[in-house]
């Protein structure tokens, strides 16, 4: 029975980001140069990028809240899906959550041209992680929900692993999705596996990973919106660079008025 639930979850997770994953590639292949087709340039707010890029996280978050609203539903789902609660099999979710973000750096270093420079990608990625982590941490503290296995504490909702994985996958998609849809599909596929593995290992409930994924996608999109809106205004006077310190590292920002 758990196989049926597992397949449904994987397909659900994968379908929503997939709609966004193929969009930039299709648009880049379907560009039209005939300006007569653009006489009416007024675009409805429903067709704005803000709405389109909010569909997937809104659907994930809504599904999470829906499952939570039905008594005992999350426990019934958990019973069918926590097949690796003994952790006899290493699902590598702790390691794979970093892979999409690592792929962003690897592609940039290999010379694949993204939408931003590698330093801008670092800034966007760092800010996205900070925003997502803040939302996840504050929500964990506010909700105080016990994990499926109580020995791991009472900070179950939402999943930080899922959030981190989907931050990296969304950054990978936004930067390199127009190069090939398979890059986006690979990134979201890995993030989906991380979210699924958290349930299989009995570390999180389904609503936890759904909401964590929604936070990761939305936080990254929101960071892109703000960065792309403000960067042109500060580009001439703003400089930023990473710097090593005794305790680790930091990103130094400076602006010349």
TIVEX-275756 format. One record per atom (N, C-alpha, C, O): x, y, z; residue in one letter. Coordinates in steps of 0.001 Angstrom, whole numbers, padded with zeros to 6 digits, always signed. Layout:
BEGIN
XYZA;...
//
This chain:
BEGIN
+000827-001204+000000X;+000000+000000+000000X;+000866+001260+000000X;+000516+002264-000620X;+002016+001196+000711X;+002832+002403+000787X;+003385+002790-000575X;+003689+003961-000803X;+003523+001828-001490X;+004034+002144-002821X;+003068+003067-003560X;+003498+003961-004289X;+001771+002854-003375X;+000782+003693-004033X;+000876+005123-003521X;+000856+006071-004306X;+000981+005281-002192X;+001125+006612-001623X;+002436+007256-002066X;+002482+008453-002352X;+003495+006459-002119X;+004800+006999-002504X;+004778+007512-003934X;+005292+008592-004224X;+004170+006721-004838X;+004103+007132-006233X;+003275+008399-006395X;+003643+009298-007151X;+002155+008468-005681X;+001309+009660-005764X;+002049+010894-005265X;+001975+011957-005882X;+002761+010759-004150X;+003485+011897-003591X;+004569+012379-004535X;+004713+013580-004762X;+005335+011442-005089X;+006406+011818-006005X;+005860+012520-007242X;+006422+013517-007698X;+004760+011995-007784X;+004164+012621-008954X;+003615+013999-008622X;+003743+014923-009424X;+003005+014152-007447X;+002443+015445-007053X;+003544+016482-006877X;+003448+017600-007385X;+004594+016098-006150X;+005710+017014-005939X;+006334+017416-007263X;+006659+018582-007488X;+006494+016430-008135X;+007231+016664-009365X;+006414+017427-010388X;+006977+018185-011177X;+005092+017248-010396X;+004262+017862-011426X;+004215+019375-011283X;+004337+020090-012277X;+004039+019875-010065X;+003876+021319-009881X;+005113+022106-010317X;+004982+023040-011109X;+006316+021760-009825X;+007489+022490-010320X;+007763+022247-011799X;+008329+023109-012471X;+007362+021066-012323X;+007626+020759-013729X;+006949+021767-014650X;+007495+022121-015695X;+005755+022231-014263X;+005047+023227-015074X;+005901+024468-015229X;+005968+025050-016311X;+006561+024878-014145X;+007450+026036-014198X;+008764+025701-014870X;+009381+026555-015507X;+009198+024438-014726X;+010505+024049-015249X;+010573+024155-016760X;+011613+024530-017300X;+009481+023830-017464X;+009528+023851-018923X;+009165+025215-019496X;+009364+025451-020687X;+008630+026129-018659X;+008133+027408-019167X;+009197+028258-019832X;+008980+028702-020959X;+010368+028519-019183X;+011346+029386-019828X;+011917+028795-021101X;+012253+029528-022031X;+012033+027451-021152X;+012563+026801-022344X;+011590+026945-023509X;+011990+027236-024635X;+010296+026734-023219X;+009285+026858-024260X;+009222+028285-024781X;+009105+028515-025985X;+009303+029254-023849X;+009232+030650-024266X;+010427+031020-025124X;+010288+031751-026105X;+011623+030512-024756X;+012830+030862-025512X;+012808+030249-026905X;+013386+030806-027839X;+012131+029080-027052X;+012047+028432-028345X;+010902+028969-029194X;+010850+028754-030405X;+009982+029675-028530X;+008799+030102-029249X;+008710+031595-029440X;+007614+032139-029580X;+009842+032267-029449X;+009847+033701-029622X;+009401+034077-031033X;+009754+033409-032005X;+008622+035152-031133X;+008102+035606-032424X;+008577+037033-032655X;+008514+037874-031758X;+009043+037291-033842X;+009592+038614-034129X;+008582+039528-034803X;+008846+040718-034977X;+007423+038988-035185X;+006404+039795-035845X;+005713+040689-034821X;+004902+040221-034022X;+006044+041986-034853X;+005521+042899-033844X;+004031+043132-033982X;+003412+043682-033070X;+003441+042734-035087X;+002012+042926-035244X;+001226+042075-034260X;+000053+042341-033996X;+001881+041043-033716X;+001200+040177-032768X;+001209+040762-031369X;+000615+040198-030450X;+001883+041892-031207X;+001989+042479-029881X;+001355+043869-029842X;+001817+044752-029119X;+000307+044051-030617X;-000376+045339-030629X;-000965+045636-029269X;-000852+046745-028746X;-001592+044626-028712X;-002169+044790-027382X;-001140+044335-026360X;-000990+043135-026128X;-000437+045263-025752X;+000644+044930-024830X;+000201+044903-023377X;+000984+044594-022479X;-001055+045227-023162X;-001558+045228-021795X;-001736+043784-021320X;-002435+043000-021962X;-001115+043439-020214X;-001159+042081-019698X;-001968+042051-018416X;-001757+042865-017517X;-002879+041126-018338X;-003674+040968-017130X;-002774+040560-015966X;-001759+039889-016154X;-003165+040979-014754X;-002351+040632-013585X;-002294+039119-013394X;-001355+038601-012789X;-003306+038404-013914X;-003291+036949-013809X;-002173+036332-014633X;-001746+035210-014361X;-001696+037056-015636X;-000621+036557-016477X;+000746+037088-016062X;+001742+036837-016740X;+000797+037815-014958X;+002069+038367-014501X;+002958+037254-013960X;+002472+036195-013560X;+004255+037503-013952X;+005196+036495-013484X;+005020+036231-011998X;+005291+035126-011529X;+004567+037234-011252X;+004396+037058-009813X;+003324+036014-009521X;+003484+035182-008628X;+002230+036061-010280X;+001145+035091-010088X;+001578+033714-010578X;+001393+032717-009880X;+002153+033658-011775X;+002563+032371-012344X;+003575+031658-011457X;+003497+030444-011267X;+004528+032418-010913X;+005574+031801-010108X;+005125+031513-008683X;+005873+030926-007901X;+003904+031923-008342X;+003366+031658-007009X;+002377+030496-007004X;+001922+030075-005941X;+002042+029976-008180X;+001057+028900-008267X;+001545+027647-007541X;+000825+027091-006712X;+002774+027196-007851X;+003293+025959-007259X;+003402+026059-005737X;+002881+025186-005044X;+004065+027097-005182X;+004136+027163-003716X;+002779+027332-003056X;+002562+026804-001965X;+001861+028054-003687X;+000523+028213-003116X;-000213+026878-003075X;-000898+026575-002099X;-000073+026076-004139X;-000725+024769-004183X;-000134+023828-003134X;-000869+023099-002469X;+001187+023841-002987X;+001837+022995-001989X;+001425+023389-000577X;+001115+022528+000246X;+001420+024689-000298X;+001043+025169+001032X;-000423+024864+001328X;-000760+024467+002443X;-001289+025045+000342X;-002718+024778+000532X;-002968+023302+000813X;-003786+022956+001665X;-002261+022434+000094X;-002407+021000+000327X;-001927+020624+001720X;-002529+019781+002385X;-000842+021252+002157X;-000328+021014+003495X;-001377+021368+004556X;-001632+020586+005472X;-001969+022531+004424X;-002980+022968+005394X;-004240+022108+005318X;-004899+021865+006329X;-004569+021650+004103X;-005744+020785+003932X;-005559+019468+004685X;-006467+019011+005379X;-004376+018860+004544X;-004108+017605+005243X;-004146+017820+006758X;-004669+016984+007494X;-003597+018929+007211X;-003603+019225+008643X;-005017+019441+009180X;-005285+019181+010353X;-005908+019909+008333X;-007266+020232+008783X;-008134+018998+009011X;-009174+019085+009663X;-007713+017849+008478X;-008484+016611+008636X;-007874+015783+009762X;-006730+015346+009646X;-008605+015560+010837X;-008052+014840+011997X;-007470+013471+011631X;-008099+012668+010942X;-006279+013241+012102X;-005582+011948+011975X;-005159+011593+010550X;-004559+010537+010349X;-005447+012426+009563X;-005081+012071+008193X;-003578+011961+008027X;-003088+011038+007377X;-002843+012896+008609X;-001393+012851+008432X;-000791+011600+009071X;+000224+011088+008598X;-001416+011105+010148X;-000909+009896+010798X;-001187+008659+009935X;-000355+007755+009856X;-002351+008623+009296X;-002692+007503+008419X;-001759+007457+007211X;-001314+006389+006792X;-001471+008647+006658X;-000531+008708+005534X;+000857+008270+005973X;+001552+007552+005254X;+001250+008709+007157X;+002577+008374+007667X;+002749+006871+007848X;+003816+006328+007563X;+001727+006211+008310X;+001798+004763+008521X;+002070+004010+007215X;+002679+002940+007221X;+001620+004574+006115X;+001785+003923+004820X;+003113+004262+004142X;+003534+003569+003216X;+003773+005332+004607X;+004932+005833+003861X;+006252+005783+004628X;+007306+005982+004025X;+006229+005524+005928X;+007482+005546+006690X;+008163+004177+006664X;+008529+003631+007705X;+008323+003636+005464X;+008856+002283+005286X;+010314+002150+005717X;+010789+001040+005959X;+011030+003275+005814X;+012443+003235+006206X;+012645+003863+007583X;+013678+004478+007847X;+011656+003704+008452X;+011751+004322+009783X;+012910+003754+010595X;+013432+004424+011486X;+013312+002523+010292X;+014468+001931+010979X;+015780+002458+010429X;+016842+002217+011003X;+015707+003188+009301X;+016867+003762+008624X;+017889+002695+008249X;+019098+002915+008316X;+017381+001548+007857X;+018263+000469+007408X;+018882+000768+006048X;+019911+000197+005689X;+018247+001671+005290X;+018743+002076+003981X;+019072+003563+004019X;+018269+004374+004481X;+020242+003909+003536X;+020640+005315+003484X;+020006+005962+002262X;+020329+005605+001129X;+019105+006912+002487X;+018429+007591+001384X;+019152+008865+000960X;+018737+009512-000002X;+020226+009239+001659X;+021115+010343+001300X;+020393+011695+001242X;+020821+012587+000509X;+019319+011858+001995X;+018619+013136+001991X;+019431+014238+002658X;+019316+015405+002284X;+020253+013876+003646X;+021082+014893+004304X;+022095+015492+003339X;+022414+016678+003423X;+022597+014677+002429X;+023593+015145+001473X;+022965+015763+000224X;+023444+016780-000277X;+021909+015155-000268X;+021312+015584-001537X;+020649+016951-001458X;+020455+017594-002489X;+020298+017408-000272X;+019648+018726-000168X;+020560+019848-000668X;+020075+020912-001052X;+021873+019620-000666X;+022818+020644-001111X;+023149+020545-002604X;+023757+021460-003161X;+022758+019451-003253X;+023179+019200-004637X;+022653+020241-005629X;+023431+020705-006463X;+021359+020637-005582X;+020904+021642-006554X;+021682+022958-006472X;+022010+023554-007498X;+021975+023408-005251X;+022750+024637-005111X;+024171+024432-005607X;+024754+025323-006224X;+024729+023252-005335X;+026062+022947-005845X;+026096+022916-007360X;+027098+023289-007970X;+025001+022473-007973X;+024926+022426-009434X;+024951+023828-010030X;+025494+024034-011116X;+024365+024790-009325X;+024399+026185-009786X;+025843+026668-009886X;+026252+027233-010900X;+026611+026437-008817X;+028008+026854-008811X;+028809+026101-009864X;+029643+026692-010551X;+028560+024790-009998X;+029313+023978-010951X;+029071+024428-012389X;+030016+024544-013169X;+027824+024679-012740X;+027511+025113-014096X;+028144+026469-014404X;+028651+026689-015504X;+028112+027376-013425X;+028717+028691-013632X;+030218+028583-013823X;+030791+029235-014697X;+030858+027748-012994X;+032303+027579-013095X;+032707+026893-014388X;+033813+027097-014888X;+031809+026078-014931X;+032089+025397-016197X;+031820+026279-017411X;+032029+025860-018549X;+031357+027499-017165X;+031158+028436-018257X;+029767+028471-018850X;+029532+029167-019838X;+028828+027722-018258X;+027448+027777-018737X;+026845+029115-018300X;+026867+029451-017116X;+026320+029859-019237X;+025842+031209-018952X;+024440+031174-018355X;+023502+030671-018974X;+024310+031707-017160X;+023016+031825-016513X;+022444+033222-016674X;+022951+034023-017459X;+021394+033507-015932X;+020764+034824-016024X;+021563+035899-015282X;+021437+037085-015583X;+022382+035484-014316X;+023171+036426-013515X;+024620+035959-013455X;+024940+034834-013842X;+025490+036836-012965X;+026879+036455-012757X;+026967+035510-011561X;+026018+035387-010786X;+028114+034843-011417X;+028260+033895-010328X;+028177+034580-008967X;+027686+033993-008003X;+028662+035835-008888X;+028585+036570-007619X;+027142+036940-007301X;+026728+036907-006142X;+026390+037286-008315X;+024976+037588-008105X;+024209+036329-007729X;+023293+036380-006908X;+024575+035209-008322X;+023946+033941-007948X;+024217+033616-006486X;+023331+033143-005775X;+025440+033869-006038X;+025780+033633-004634X;+024953+034522-003720X;+024463+034079-002681X;+024804+035779-004116X;+024028+036714-003306X;+022555+036296-003251X;+021947+036275-002180X;+021997+035968-004399X;+020589+035559-004451X;+020378+034263-003671X;+019420+034134-002908X;+021283+033308-003873X;+021174+032041-003155X;+021287+032214-001654X;+020523+031621-000893X;+022254+033039-001227X;+022429+033276+000203X;+021229+033953+000829X;+020772+033557+001901X;+020717+034976+000157X;+019546+035690+000678X;+018306+034797+000688X;+017476+034891+001593X;+018184+033933-000318X;+017049+033001-000371X;+017097+032021+000792X;+016078+031740+001422X;+018288+031505+001069X;+018456+030593+002195X;+018115+031279+003517X;+017450+030701+004376X;+018578+032516+003664X;+018318+033248+004910X;+016825+033473+005108X;+016298+033261+006200X;+016146+033905+004046X;+014704+034155+004141X;+013945+032865+004443X;+013095+032834+005332X;+014254+031800+003700X;+013564+030524+003906X;+013828+029973+005303X;+012914+029488+005969X;+015077+030051+005739X;+015424+029525+007058X;+014732+030309+008162X;+014311+029732+009165X;+014613+031619+007986X;+013914+032448+008978X;+012449+032040+009085X;+011922+031877+010185X;+011790+031875+007929X;+010382+031491+007926X;+010199+030113+008551X;+009299+029910+009367X;+011056+029165+008166X;+010954+027808+008696X;+011181+027787+010200X;+010413+027173+010941X;+012230+028455+010646X;+012571+028434+012078X;+011470+029074+012922X;+011066+028519+013944X;+010982+030247+012493X;+009945+030921+013276X;+008655+030101+013298X;+007945+030080+014304X;+008357+029428+012189X;+007149+028598+012143X;+007291+027370+013030X;+006339+026967+013698X;+008487+026773+013037X;+008726+025637+013923X;+008499+026023+015385X;+007855+025295+016140X;+009036+027174+015767X;+008899+027627+017149X;+007443+027933+017485X;+006972+027630+018581X;+006737+028534+016532X;+005347+028929+016778X;+004404+027731+016848X;+003496+027706+017679X;+004613+026738+015982X;+003684+025601+015925X;+004008+024509+016943X;+003106+023889+017505X;+005297+024280+017174X;+005720+023324+018218X;+005086+021946+018010X;+004547+021364+018951X;+005148+021430+016791X;+004533+020150+016462X;+005559+019023+016620X;+006688+019132+016142X;+005163+017952+017286X;+006041+016812+017522X;+006273+016037+016236X;+005355+015854+015437X;+007495+015587+016041X;+007835+014805+014861X;+007181+013419+014930X;+006742+012990+015997X;+007118+012718+013779X;+006553+011361+013793X;+007231+010453+014812X;+006575+009681+015511X;+008559+010559+014883X;+009313+009868+015923X;+009649+010893+017002X;+010520+011737+016789X;+008985+010842+018147X;+009124+011890+019163X;+010543+012098+019679X;+010843+013159+020227X;+011424+011109+019515X;+012776+011271+020041X;+013538+012373+019314X;+014560+012852+019806X;+013037+012782+018125X;+013703+013832+017358X;+013154+015223+017665X;+013517+016189+016994X;+012292+015336+018659X;+011869+016653+019106X;+010513+017087+018590X;+009774+016318+017976X;+010212+018348+018861X;+008887+018887+018528X;+008984+020115+017629X;+008261+021095+017806X;+009891+020036+016661X;+010020+021107+015669X;+009835+020504+014277X;+010706+020612+013414X;+008683+019868+014082X;+008448+019102+012866X;+007990+019953+011691X;+008340+019665+010546X;+007219+020987+011954X;+006551+021749+010879X;+007119+023154+010749X;+007138+023907+011722X;+007589+023521+009535X;+007764+022729+008307X;+009151+022092+008245X;+009961+022263+009156X;+009418+021360+007171X;+010688+020660+007014X;+011768+021592+006480X;+011615+022202+005422X;+012862+021691+007230X;+013975+022528+006773X;+014730+021862+005620X;+015210+022543+004715X;+014833+020527+005655X;+015501+019819+004556X;+014791+020093+003232X;+015433+020403+002229X;+013466+019977+003236X;+012699+020218+002008X;+012850+021661+001560X;+012980+021933+000366X;+012835+022580+002506X;+012974+023994+002175X;+014316+024277+001515X;+014368+024951+000486X;+015401+023772+002093X;+016738+024001+001548X;+016878+023396+000160X;+017451+024011-000739X;+016348+022176-000012X;+016461+021506-001302X;+015731+022275-002392X;+016221+022381-003517X;+014555+022813-002059X;+013771+023521-003072X;+014267+024945-003295X;+014001+025520-004350X;+014977+025530-002337X;+015657+026797-002608X;+016695+026586-003701X;+016746+027342-004672X;+017519+025560-003541X;+018550+025278-004538X;+017963+024902-005887X;+018461+025335-006926X;+016890+024086-005876X;+016280+023660-007130X;+015658+024837-007873X;+015745+024917-009098X;+015030+025748-007133X;+014406+026905-007771X;+015452+027869-008314X;+015268+028440-009389X;+016543+028056-007584X;+017635+028890-008093X;+018229+028274-009357X;+018517+028983-010321X;+018411+026956-009350X;+018937+026262-010529X;+018001+026444-011720X;+018446+026691-012841X;+016715+026321-011467X;+015720+026487-012524X;+015692+027911-013064X;+015655+028118-014277X;+015710+028897-012161X;+015620+030294-012592X;+016857+030730-013364X;+016764+031553-014275X;+018006+030185-013007X;+019250+030590-013659X;+019517+029833-014954X;+019980+030425-015929X;+019233+028536-014976X;+019658+027706-016111X;+018514+026937-016766X;+018758+026123-017657X;+017284+027174-016350X;+016162+026456-016935X;+015971+026734-018411X;+015470+025883-019147X;+016369+027927-018852X;+016234+028275-020266X;+017287+027590-021125X;+017139+027522-022345X;+018361+027074-020498X;+019389+026348-021243X;+018852+024990-021678X;+019012+024581-022828X;+018214+024300-020739X;+017604+023005-021020X;+016591+022699-019929X;+016883+022907-018751X;+015409+022210-020287X;+014431+021858-019252X;+014918+020723-018371X;+014460+020580-017237X;+015854+019903-018882X;+016347+018781-018090X;+017138+019236-016878X;+017209+018517-015882X;+017731+020414-016947X;+018431+020956-015783X;+017433+021231-014670X;+017667+020878-013514X;+016319+021864-015023X;+015279+022142-014037X;+014662+020853-013508X;+014434+020711-012306X;+014395+019920-014412X;+013781+018656-014009X;+014691+017892-013050X;+014220+017311-012073X;+015988+017893-013330X;+016933+017215-012445X;+016952+017867-011065X;+016938+017175-010048X;+016984+019200-011033X;+017015+019912-009755X;+015771+019658-008924X;+015864+019353-007735X;+014608+019784-009547X;+013362+019543-008827X;+013192+018065-008480X;+012579+017732-007466X;+013733+017179-009319X;+013662+015760-009018X;+014436+015414-007756X;+013957+014645-006922X;+015630+015977-007613X;+016443+015743-006419X;+015753+016323-005186X;+015709+015682-004137X;+015217+017531-005312X;+014524+018162-004185X;+013301+017346-003774X;+013011+017217-002584X;+012590+016800-004748X;+011429+015960-004467X;+011836+014709-003705X;+011156+014291-002768X;+012948+014118-004113X;+013429+012926-003413X;+013784+013242-001967X;+013482+012457-001068X;+014420+014380-001739X;+014777+014777-000375X;+013521+014892+000484X;+013484+014392+001608X;+012493+015550-000050X;+011245+015712+000700X;+010602+014355+000991X;+010136+014108+002103X;+010581+013483-000013X;+009995+012156+000156X;+010778+011335+001186X;+010184+010637+002007X;+012096+011421+001139X;+012938+010653+002051X;+012709+011053+003509X;+012839+010223+004409X;+012372+012310+003739X;+012121+012751+005117X;+010901+012043+005705X;+010855+011771+006905X;+009922+011748+004865X;+008748+010996+005323X;+009109+009524+005486X;+008745+008898+006481X;+009824+008974+004509X;+010191+007561+004553X;+011033+007239+005784X;+010927+006146+006340X;+011867+008186+006209X;+012708+007980+007387X;+011973+008295+008690X;+012550+008186+009772X;+010720+008680+008588X;+009896+008976+009762X;+010393+010209+010522X;+010241+010310+011740X;+010983+011130+009785X;+011453+012380+010394X;+010414+013496+010262X;+010397+014432+011061X;+009546+013390+009245X;+008533+014423+009013X;+007234+013807+008524X;+007208+012714+007958X;+006155+014547+008761X;+004858+014213+008188X;+004746+014838+006795X;+005535+015705+006419X;+003748+014376+006045X;+003518+014924+004709X;+003309+016440+004721X;+003922+017126+003903X;+002470+017002+005611X;+002290+018463+005605X;+003584+019230+005872X;+003747+020357+005405X;+004502+018620+006623X;+005773+019286+006927X;+006596+019526+005658X;+007107+020623+005430X;+006712+018478+004840X;+007544+018610+003642X;+006839+019422+002559X;+007492+020107+001772X;+005503+019347+002518X;+004774+020178+001562X;+004979+021652+001858X;+005257+022439+000954X;+004841+022026+003124X;+005011+023434+003490X;+006466+023866+003361X;+006737+024989+002935X;+007405+022996+003721X;+008819+023323+003559X;+009181+023574+002105X;+009937+024494+001793X;+008638+022756+001226X;+008879+022942-000209X;+008298+024262-000693X;+008926+024975-001476X;+007100+024583-000227X;+006457+025845-000611X;+007282+027040-000150X;+007449+028008-000892X;+007792+026972+001067X;+008620+028060+001594X;+009889+028224+000766X;+010294+029346+000462X;+010518+027107+000399X;+011746+027180-000385X;+011539+027802-001751X;+012324+028646-002180X;+010473+027383-002441X;+010200+027923-003776X;+009838+029392-003696X;+010369+030206-004451X;+008932+029740-002781X;+008483+031128-002689X;+009610+032058-002249X;+009744+033155-002790X;+010414+031646-001288X;+011505+032497-000794X;+012490+032822-001908X;+012965+033953-002009X;+012798+031836-002744X;+013732+032057-003849X;+013120+032970-004900X;+013784+033885-005388X;+011867+032735-005252X;+011210+033602-006226X;+011117+035035-005721X;+011359+035979-006474X;+010767+035202-004446X;+010654+036547-003865X;+012000+037260-003872X;+012070+038463-004126X;+013072+036515-003592X;+014408+037115-003619X;+014763+037571-005024X;+015335+038647-005196X;+014432+036773-006029X;+014661+037172-007419X;+013878+038437-007755X;+014414+039346-008388X;+012621+038503-007338X;+011797+039677-007649X;+012432+040948-007100X;+012552+041952-007802X;+012836+040889-005840X;+013411+042075-005196X;+014780+042401-005778X;+015081+043561-006060X;+015612+041371-005956X;+016968+041598-006470X;+016929+042199-007867X;+017635+043166-008150X;+016107+041630-008740X;+016046+042119-010118X;+015429+043508-010209X;+015707+044251-011150X;+014593+043863-009233X;+013997+045196-009225X;+014965+046256-008705X;+014959+047392-009179X;+015795+045886-007733X;+016681+046859-007100X;+018083+046893-007701X;+018739+047934-007681X;+018544+045770-008230X;+019925+045693-008727X;+020257+046760-009760X;+021318+047377-009661X;+019382+047012-010769X;+019733+048046-011764X;+019902+049437-011156X;+020671+050248-011673X;+019197+049718-010073X;+019274+051034-009452X;+020558+051234-008659X;+021021+052359-008474X;+021134+050108-008188X;+022327+050209-007353X;+023574+049648-008030X;+024649+049616-007431X;+023430+049207-009276X;+024510+048466-009915X;+025792+049285-010030X;+026883+048749-009834X;+025682+050549-010338X;+026877+051364-010541X;+027637+051630-009257X;+028861+051757-009269X;+026906+051715-008135X;+027583+052054-006880X;+027721+050913-005908X;+028363+051063-004869X;+027128+049760-006222X;+027135+048638-005290X;+028224+047642-005662X;+028378+047282-006829X;+028970+047204-004669X;+029965+046157-004867X;+029836+045142-003737X;+029454+045491-002620X;+030151+043905-004031X;+030041+042854-003032X;+031103+041799-003324X;+031472+041564-004474X;+031584+041170-002252X;+032630+040166-002400X;+032651+039277-001164X;+032429+039760-000053X;+032915+037980-001342X;+033054+037089-000185X;+034397+037310+000501X;+035375+037693-000140X;+034436+037067+001807X;+035677+037253+002551X;+035765+036207+003653X;+034797+035967+004374X;+036951+035581+003778X;+037158+034589+004818X;+037460+035274+006135X;+038165+036283+006171X;+036929+034730+007216X;+037197+035236+008560X;+037667+034076+009435X;+037682+032925+009000X;+038051+034395+010672X;+038524+033356+011584X;+037419+032375+011942X;+037688+031208+012225X;+036180+032843+011929X;+035046+031986+012304X;+034323+031377+011113X;+033361+030630+011295X;+034763+031681+009897X;+034102+031128+008713X;+034232+032045+007522X;+035325+032221+006984X;+033123+032631+007102X;+033134+033537+005962X;+032001+034526+006037X;+031082+034374+006842X;+032066+035546+005194X;+031018+036553+005160X;+030966+037178+003774X;+031929+037135+003009X;+029811+037761+003478X;+029625+038471+002214X;+029603+039960+002524X;+028730+040440+003247X;+030570+040689+001973X;+030725+042109+002257X;+030036+042928+001168X;+030327+042771-000018X;+029124+043799+001582X;+028430+044690+000652X;+028860+046120+000921X;+028985+046519+002079X;+029086+046893-000123X;+029426+048297+000028X;+028735+049103-001090X;+028567+048622-002210X;+028350+050315-000757X;+027675+051153-001742X;+028259+052563-001720X;+028401+053172-000660X;+028598+053077-002912X;+029190+054397-003033X;+028132+055386-003491X;+027577+055256-004583X;+027861+056359-002662X;+026836+057376-002964X;+027424+058454-003871X;+026726+059398-004240X;
//
